[in-house]
Structure formats: C-alpha cells, structure tokens
Amino acid sequence: MELGEWLSRGLQLTWRYKTLWLFGFLTALGAGVPPRIQGRLNLGRPPFSPLSPGFERMLQRWVEQNWPLLLVALLGFLVLVLLIQLTSLWGQGALILGSGEAMAGRSPALGALARRAAARLLRMIGIMALLGAPGFLVALVFLAAILGGFLLAFAQRVEAARIAILLMVVPAMLALLGCLLILAGALHLWSRLALRAALLEDLPWIAALRRGLQIGLRRIGSLLLVWLVLDVGVLGVITFILSLLVAVPLAAIVGIAFLAFFRSGGPADLSTMVRFLRVIALTGFCIGVLTSLLLAPVMTFAETVWTLAYRSWTGEEIPQTT
C-alpha cells in the first residue's frame, strides 16, 4: 500500500469505528495543544492601580505562612501532569491496538482494548522513558549553555568583548537548537515504530526498540514521507489552527475576568487575586478539554495511518475494507 492508500484507508476506518475516538481523546490530553498566544493583550493603561500599596508585603507574608500548602499544591500539580501523561500513553496504546483490530476487520471492543493496553503499559513507559531521556538531557545542556553564554557576555565590562561573545553565542544557540530538533524528530519516529512493535507484535520493550530501529533504518524514505505528510502536515496544521482559534476566546475571557475583578477602581486584596486565578485556571482547563475533544478524531486518524504503514513495512497483508 502507498501513502495515498494509507490515508484513504485510515480515513475510512476512523469514520467507521468512532468508538476509538475515546482513546483518541485520551491521547490528545497528553499530546496536548496548549494555546500558543504570542504577544500581549494591551487593554490600555488603567487610571488606577489594581494592587494595594502593601500588596507585595502581604503576599510575601502569606507565602511565608503557607509555604507547606504551596509545596503540596506544586507536588499535586506534578502528580496530576504525570497521571495525565500516563493516561495519554495508555489511551495511545489502546488506540494502536484498536486500529490493528479495525484493519483486520474486527470490531474493536473498548473494554478488551483498555485491558490489553493496561497490561502492556509498563513496556510502553520503558520505551518512552528511554527515548525521552536523551532529548531531556540535551535540552538541559542546551539551556545551560545558552544561559552560561549570556551570563558570560553580560559579565564583561568591555563593550567590544561583550558583543564578540554574543556574536558567538547566538550562532551556537541556533546550531544547538537545530541539533535538538533533529534529535527530537528522530526519537519521535523511533517511538512511533517501537510502540507498535511492543503492542502489535507483543514484544518486550528492549526487543521493541530494536525492532523499531531496524524497520526505521530499512524504510527511512517512506518513514520520513509519512512523518512529513501526517505529523507535520495534518497534525501540525490542525494543531496550529486550533491554537489560533483557542487564543481568541481565552484572551476574551481573561480580559472580561480582569475587568470584572479589577475594574471597580479600588485596590485588590489577596482574596480577589486568588478568585481571579481560579477563574483563569478553570477556563484553561475547560478549553484544554474542549481542544482534546476536537483533536480526538484527528489523533485516531493519525494513529490508524501509522499502524497501516507499520503493518505494510513489516510485510503483513492488510485486508481490504468491505
């Protein structure tokens, strides 16, 4: 099967088996489309100061008195993020298994798919942890190098030396960023193949990594083509459009909430700021869930096409849709 056939067949299976959209929604939660709002919303300089003169001191005292609560909240947030990522990975595994069932002509059963994905969750975690570690370490090195370079530049007292260091830091930053993007792309493609090897061929995670690498090196041209058309083209364009659509209501809600809480003209106390932040957090949560719902069929389509491609690359005959 060629790429055009994979896309057409993936679209048919995605529309036919809409129950898989549930796992597409879970996958989208972790992949996520956070609103990319660049720039600042300038509502004009207000004729009043929304913060009372002693607000900073009051906030500092509150932090000093409630730092254990803040620490617990931070840890809770990190646990929540981890749970979302694990749920997303579990949903992706169930979606891959479901797409395999669908292309074999069998109707996917959500309960059975959920149990099979849960049974293979540890091997999926092993794959993603091992493939994510190099990118994470390189990102840390990148940030440390850039920060160190800029600090070294601004520590110079001679203007010429400062400019010379900056001229060296900026090209190095761009080169490191390019290497980081290439590494992230390669690991992403490897994970696409390794996850399918672990799930569809029921391989242990080390063997799945080896199997995914072998297929990727053997099918590098077709692999890059699918990635460009599907991940960069379809997913990238739809994600960008959703980000722009999400930015408009989010900016409007933030502006309305700001006017509702601070337009009265009086100084705002700490409780007002907390209520304002609650509204913003709830808004972000609702918009994130709505975005994941909109992305559910797209994620289902993408994972189905990748599974079709993997089955074809491994030489397995794919039954035609009746």
VOMAR-910733 format. One record per residue (C-alpha): z, y, x. Coordinates in steps of 0.001 Angstrom, whole numbers, plus 500000, padded with zeros to 6 digits. Layout:
N
ZYX/...
This chain:
322
500000500000500000/499191503509501216/501244506646500792/499408507739497635/500099504356496032/503762504516497043/504146507948495475/502395506892492270/504331503633492012/507612505396492823/506988507907490043/506294505099487559/509448503187488500/511583506341488472/510454507215484952/510665503643483702/514189502907484957/516035506100484053/519393504327484316/519035504627488086/519302508395487712/523076507917487518/523096506726491124/520622509486491955/523198511975490698/525913510424492877/523582510504495878/522818514176495238/526544515009495256/526790514185498938/523334515314499964/524114518468498028/522218521664497530/524745524388498243/523384527728497153/521771529429500109/522452533095499418/521436535255502312/522276538913502480/524962540693500498/525087541931496944/525642545663497146/527232546874493914/527813550322495252/530925551726496801/533657551757494159/535533555012493566/538801553171494012/540384550729496407/540836547345494679/543660546382497025/547052547953497060/548204549637500292/550708546865501001/548437544013500008/547801542745503547/551502542638504327/552222540934501010/549522538376501704/550909537742505182/554409537160503781/553038534814501123/551189532794503765/554301532582505945/556362531354502990/553792528941501578/552032527579504654/553022523962503793/551270524406500439/548202525790502178/548205522864504606/548426520376501743/545607522201499955/543448522057503093/544124518354503567/543407517772499883/540111519591500222/539142517479503246/540075514294501364/538004515452498398/534989516091500639/535418512651502220/535634510991498794/532508512809497654/530626511646500744/531785508051500262/530835508176496577/527448509580497519/526893506823500090/527940504190497558/525568505692494988/522752505739497549/523355502071498320/523289501165494622/520129503239494206/518384501432497070/519376498060495625/518276499202492173/514896500368493408/514445496974495059/515218495261491760/512873497583489872/509890496993492132/510481493246491845/510032493569488085/513704493011487209/515624495482485074/518467496942487182/521977496272485837/524267499174486708/527448497092486930/525916494496489223/524358497175491426/527674499015491691/529498495842492745/526844494859495285/526843498355496791/530657498367496964/530593495008498759/528276496489501402/529971499865501669/531682499135504985/528415498299506734/526845501464505293/529787503506506591/529353501900510024/525661502803510098/526172506403509025/529194506918511298/527369505622514364/524212507602513637/526176510724512737/528366510761515856/525638511817518354/524490514691516164/528074515853515670/528806515784519400/525566517575520250/526344520220517620/529776520790519198/528224521108522639/525630523499521232/528239525731519606/530488525650522681/527580526534524997/526407529412522824/529909530794522349/530646530466526054/527402532192526950/528039535154524692/531643535468525865/530471535411529466/527892538091528703/530292540462526974/532896539940529693/530566541569532208/531286545201532938/527866545910534384/525341546517531622/522451545009533600/524373541768534197/525270541583530513/521643541975529457/520494539415532021/522965536821530766/521967537469527152/518309537011528059/519194533612529488/521482532620526611/519025533293523791/516179531033525090/518729528346525949/520125528623522429/516671528185520902/515903525217523166/519208523516522327/518664524189518638/515209522610518812/516618519526520545/519383519317517941/516881519454515076/514722516756516678/517772514540517196/518943515091513618/515484514217512292/515249511047514366/518716509875513307/517902510658509683/514789508470509791/516692505720511558/519377505793508863/516703505525506143/515492502261507648/518851500857508754/520431501285505316/517570499377503711/517811496630506298/521531496280505565/521097496315501794/517752494696501048/517909492072503830/521712491744503734/522100492258507493/525327493231509299/525361496864510321/524610496259514017/521693493981513155/520550496516510537/520500499254513155/518423497068515454/516083496097512622/515624499713511528/514855500805515093/512276498062515531/510467498946512307/510612502657513083/509060502252516527/506399499922515193/505491502165512231/506153505574513771/502972507210512462/503391506067508867/507119506802509074/506549510416510084/503930510844507370/506310509625504647/509038511880506031/506790514956506061/505434514400502562/508584513134500875/511632514596502627/510146517825503949/507569518353501211/509006517063497930/512762517202498618/512556520293500806/510507522364498362/512540521335495306/515800521979497156/514602525433498182/513530526290494629/516846525085493194/518728527124495784/516908530273494700/517467529513491016/521170528842491612/521631532033493633/520782534301490667/523429533081488164/526008532651490918/525566536234492102/525686537449488492/528884535541487726/530548536766490928/529606540354490047/530872540022486477/534121538416487644/534626541167490211/534166543860487570/536439542032485122/539293541714487603/538991544918489646/537108547491487575/540241548877485943/540800551073488960/544353550031489703/545382548205492855/545035544433492640/548018542247493366/548028538766494826/548008537015491440/544820538863490471/543126537754493661/544200534144493038/542771534223489499/539536535719490827/539240532980493463/539886530322490806/537015531638488723/534697531625491740/535753528083492717/535252526785489169/531862528483488996/530787526936492285/531934523503491114/530046523726487809/526876524966489480/527131522207492090/527412519525489394/524520521048487432/522376521130490574/523151517481491304/522152516578487746/518821518340488197/518318516573491529/519148513100490156/515566512078489219/514231513601492441/516697511604494538/515836508474492571/512139509042493210/512670509659496935/514807506560497478/512353504441495474/509379505584497537/511279504945500767/512112501447499529/508469500827498657/507460501943502134/510127499758503767/509033496711501795/505439497339502833/506350497836506501/508280494558506564/505209492754505214/506706491853501845/504273491666498958/505176494119496190/504409493032492614/502273495453490634/503660497193487579/502703495541484339/
